[in-house]
Amino acid sequence: MAKYVNDSVMDAGLANVSSNANQIHVCATEPTTRTEAVTTNQLASGTIASGDFTLANGDTSGRKHTVGAQTALTIDNSGSGDHIAITSATALLVVTTCAAQALTAGGTVDISAFDHEIADAA
C-alpha cells in the first residue's frame, strides 16, 4: 500500500514553527525542554521572527524551512556552543546541531543559515 502526505500538511507543521518562534539560542548541550534552551544550556540568544524562515521543497523529499543567518547574538554565558534551539513563548520548537564553537560572555556570535526538513511519507 502506497503512503502519501500532501505538502500542505507538512507546510502546516512548518508554519507552526515560523508563526510561533520568537527566540533562537546557542546552547552548550542539547536542550530537551524550553527551560533548558532558554536558561540551563543557553550561551547566546536573539530574537527571531516569521520573516526569518523560507519555505521550500526538501533537499531529498518533503518540505523544509530555511532559517536565515542570524548576526550579532549576545553571548550571555561562556562555553562551547554545539546546538541551536528555536523557542516560542511556551515551547521548544526545533533543535539542531552546529559545529562546536568556544563562546565568551560579553561578545557576540553569528549563526549561519540552516534548514530543518520534513520528509515525504515512506
Rosetta silent file (secondary structure, phi, psi, omega in degrees, C-alpha in Angstrom):
SEQUENCE: MAKYVNDSVMDAGLANVSSNANQIHVCATEPTTRTEAVTTNQLASGTIASGDFTLANGDTSGRKHTVGAQTALTIDNSGSGDHIAITSATALLVVTTCAAQALTAGGTVDISAFDHEIADAA
SCORE:     score description
SCORE:     0.000 S_00000001
   1 L     0.000  128.782  179.082    0.000    0.000    0.000 S_00000001
   2 L   -71.210  152.425  177.117    1.406    3.399   -1.000 S_00000001
   3 L  -117.748  143.723 -176.424    1.838    6.167    1.569 S_00000001
   4 L  -151.533  137.908  170.839    1.193    9.835    0.842 S_00000001
   5 L  -133.371  123.950  179.405    1.120   13.121    2.735 S_00000001
   6 L   -64.186  143.380  179.017    0.111   16.285    0.901 S_00000001
   7 H   -54.115  -32.627 -178.396    2.660   19.128    1.001 S_00000001
   8 H   -63.345  -29.042  177.931    0.044   21.338    2.674 S_00000001
   9 H   -69.751  -45.245  177.893    0.101   19.059    5.739 S_00000001
  10 H   -66.549  -39.542  178.613    3.882   19.395    6.092 S_00000001
  11 H   -60.124  -36.977  179.642    3.644   23.132    5.380 S_00000001
  12 H   -63.529  -40.331  177.471    1.166   23.482    8.258 S_00000001
  13 H   -65.097  -42.397  178.165    3.674   21.921   10.652 S_00000001
  14 H   -68.424  -35.793  177.919    6.459   24.188    9.423 S_00000001
  15 H   -64.532  -31.618  176.679    4.128   27.205    9.590 S_00000001
  16 H   -60.918  -39.185  177.965    3.533   26.396   13.247 S_00000001
  17 H   -66.310  -53.977 -174.460    7.252   26.901   13.843 S_00000001
  18 H   -65.682  -32.438 -178.368    7.581   30.137   11.873 S_00000001
  19 H   -81.344  -19.666 -178.365    4.428   31.716   13.280 S_00000001
  20 H  -106.828  -18.785 -177.671    5.231   30.896   16.918 S_00000001
  21 L   -63.853  136.804  175.146    9.034   31.205   17.049 S_00000001
  22 L  -138.031   -9.861  178.147   10.332   34.261   18.892 S_00000001
  23 E  -141.983  148.867  173.153   13.831   33.334   20.113 S_00000001
  24 E  -124.775  140.865 -172.920   16.892   31.493   18.824 S_00000001
  25 E  -133.109  141.958  167.028   19.535   30.157   21.207 S_00000001
  26 E   -98.976  126.251 -173.561   23.047   28.760   21.007 S_00000001
  27 E  -119.186  152.810 -178.773   23.284   26.040   23.641 S_00000001
  28 L   -75.752  -30.120  176.165   26.156   24.194   25.315 S_00000001
  29 L  -145.089  171.071 -177.267   24.404   20.820   25.047 S_00000001
  30 L   -64.113  118.778  174.738   21.201   19.532   23.501 S_00000001
  31 L   -80.042  140.729  177.087   18.186   21.082   25.220 S_00000001
  32 L  -112.258   -4.623  177.089   15.198   18.768   25.655 S_00000001
  33 L  -139.591  163.900  176.607   12.864   21.384   27.146 S_00000001
  34 H   -61.715  -41.113 -179.971   12.241   25.098   26.654 S_00000001
  35 H   -58.179  -43.569  177.814   13.688   25.779   30.112 S_00000001
  36 H   -63.854  -38.538 -178.690   16.951   24.093   29.153 S_00000001
  37 H   -67.733  -38.039 -173.493   17.098   26.075   25.890 S_00000001
  38 H   -96.616  -12.414 -179.854   16.496   29.481   27.491 S_00000001
  39 H  -134.250  -70.173 -170.657   18.359   29.054   30.798 S_00000001
  40 H   -54.435  -48.866 -173.713   20.209   25.841   31.704 S_00000001
  41 L  -104.762   -3.998 -173.527   22.066   25.250   28.416 S_00000001
  42 E   -72.269  131.787  172.896   21.887   28.709   26.835 S_00000001
  43 E  -109.396  -36.733 -178.554   25.090   30.513   25.935 S_00000001
  44 E  -145.912  155.813  179.443   23.712   33.114   23.487 S_00000001
  45 E  -153.283  163.294  176.935   20.308   34.221   22.264 S_00000001
  46 E  -159.837  173.421  179.412   18.492   36.549   19.927 S_00000001
  47 E   -88.499  141.633  176.472   15.084   37.401   18.548 S_00000001
  48 L  -133.435  147.547 -177.196   13.679   35.517   15.558 S_00000001
  49 L  -135.404  169.403 -176.661   10.506   36.221   13.588 S_00000001
  50 H   -56.882  -30.591  178.841    8.396   34.596   10.872 S_00000001
  51 H   -68.950   -9.783  179.199   10.259   36.602    8.210 S_00000001
  52 H   -84.883   -1.950 -176.826   13.463   34.727    9.132 S_00000001
  53 E  -113.385  140.043  175.145   12.062   31.471    7.641 S_00000001
  54 E  -123.772  126.047 -179.581   11.809   30.457    3.972 S_00000001
  55 E   -91.786  137.840 -179.510    9.572   27.539    2.951 S_00000001
  56 E  -159.932  175.596  171.986   10.602   25.300    0.013 S_00000001
  57 E   -63.859  147.357  177.183   10.753   21.742   -1.275 S_00000001
  58 L   -66.810  160.291  179.553   13.006   19.500    0.808 S_00000001
  59 L   -65.126  -38.045 -179.441   16.507   18.666   -0.383 S_00000001
  60 L  -106.351  -46.501  178.738   15.640   14.973   -0.721 S_00000001
  61 L  -163.389  178.349  175.153   11.849   14.909   -0.373 S_00000001
  62 L    67.343 -143.556 -175.524    9.058   16.588    1.531 S_00000001
  63 E  -134.861  158.704  179.261    9.278   20.212    2.618 S_00000001
  64 E  -144.861  158.779  169.469   11.758   22.347    4.531 S_00000001
  65 E  -111.217  131.339  169.205   12.186   25.638    6.318 S_00000001
  66 E  -103.488  127.735  177.320   15.434   27.504    5.888 S_00000001
  67 E   -92.957  122.387 -179.006   16.290   29.728    8.826 S_00000001
  68 L   -64.486  157.322  178.391   18.153   32.800    7.633 S_00000001
  69 L   -56.291  142.447  178.821   21.552   33.697    9.047 S_00000001
  70 E  -116.998  133.188 -175.801   21.412   35.436   12.413 S_00000001
  71 E  -119.637  149.946  173.090   24.049   38.005   13.304 S_00000001
  72 E    55.500   45.117  172.535   25.417   39.524   16.493 S_00000001
  73 E   -71.083  136.170 -178.663   23.553   37.360   19.007 S_00000001
  74 E   -71.492  128.728  175.903   24.523   38.401   22.516 S_00000001
  75 E   -90.053  116.775 -178.680   26.656   35.861   24.386 S_00000001
  76 L   -93.856  -30.250 -175.625   25.440   35.682   27.985 S_00000001
  77 L  -136.131  141.432  178.128   27.488   32.723   29.216 S_00000001
  78 L   -79.221  145.865  177.754   30.909   31.348   28.290 S_00000001
  79 E   160.514 -174.361  179.343   31.193   27.792   26.998 S_00000001
  80 E  -102.113  112.915 -179.938   31.291   25.648   23.887 S_00000001
  81 E   -85.487  127.544  179.307   28.133   26.003   21.797 S_00000001
  82 E  -136.690    5.920  176.547   27.160   22.925   19.779 S_00000001
  83 E  -138.720  150.208  174.105   23.365   23.128   19.466 S_00000001
  84 E  -121.268  133.602  179.631   20.906   25.697   18.182 S_00000001
  85 E  -125.269  144.723  173.409   17.357   25.847   19.532 S_00000001
  86 E  -116.508  130.567 -177.608   14.317   27.786   18.415 S_00000001
  87 E  -127.280  158.582  168.676   11.659   28.510   21.022 S_00000001
  88 L  -103.928 -171.708  177.571    8.268   30.152   21.330 S_00000001
  89 L   -65.949  -20.247 -174.430    6.990   31.847   24.470 S_00000001
  90 L  -130.757   -8.226 -171.990    5.916   28.447   25.787 S_00000001
  91 L  -142.616  153.378  167.879    7.627   25.628   23.856 S_00000001
  92 E   -84.196  118.223 -173.255   10.877   24.214   22.493 S_00000001
  93 E   -99.026  -44.343 -175.727   10.147   24.084   18.747 S_00000001
  94 E  -145.892  139.752  172.749   13.328   22.995   16.915 S_00000001
  95 E  -132.752  136.843  174.981   16.798   21.799   17.945 S_00000001
  96 E  -140.791  165.641  177.205   19.722   21.166   15.605 S_00000001
  97 E   -92.339  161.608  173.499   23.448   20.641   15.936 S_00000001
  98 E  -146.505  164.984  176.638   26.177   23.024   14.835 S_00000001
  99 E   -61.904  131.772 -178.872   29.955   22.943   14.742 S_00000001
 100 E   -60.419  136.438  179.946   31.215   23.434   18.290 S_00000001
 101 E  -141.651  133.371  177.038   32.497   26.944   18.902 S_00000001
 102 E   -73.137  127.425  179.786   34.007   28.496   22.019 S_00000001
 103 E  -118.081  142.328 -179.520   31.906   31.479   23.134 S_00000001
 104 L  -119.711  126.621 -179.198   32.915   34.152   25.627 S_00000001
 105 L   -51.985  138.829  179.365   30.363   36.084   27.696 S_00000001
 106 L    97.257  -14.313  178.742   30.032   39.707   26.656 S_00000001
 107 L   -96.014 -164.321  175.710   30.741   39.048   22.981 S_00000001
 108 E  -131.895  161.648  178.830   28.510   38.233   20.042 S_00000001
 109 E  -139.786  147.250  175.788   28.110   35.233   17.766 S_00000001
 110 E  -105.984  147.268  175.230   26.716   34.728   14.269 S_00000001
 111 E  -116.915  127.018  176.022   24.662   31.710   13.169 S_00000001
 112 L   -70.364  158.099  175.257   24.809   30.606    9.537 S_00000001
 113 L   -58.884  145.517  176.753   21.593   29.806    7.688 S_00000001
 114 E  -149.827  165.345  178.200   20.349   26.251    8.271 S_00000001
 115 E  -131.087  161.291  169.513   17.263   24.221    7.486 S_00000001
 116 E  -130.160  144.490 -166.273   15.040   21.597    9.014 S_00000001
 117 E  -129.696  142.674  171.394   13.115   19.220    6.841 S_00000001
 118 E  -109.747  116.755 -176.480   10.009   17.047    6.986 S_00000001
 119 L   -77.846  154.951  172.866   10.468   14.056    4.657 S_00000001
 120 L   -60.993  155.362  176.561    7.739   12.549    2.479 S_00000001
 121 L   -61.495  141.119 -179.992    5.959    9.506    3.889 S_00000001
 122 L  -130.266    0.000    0.000    7.854    6.295    3.157 S_00000001
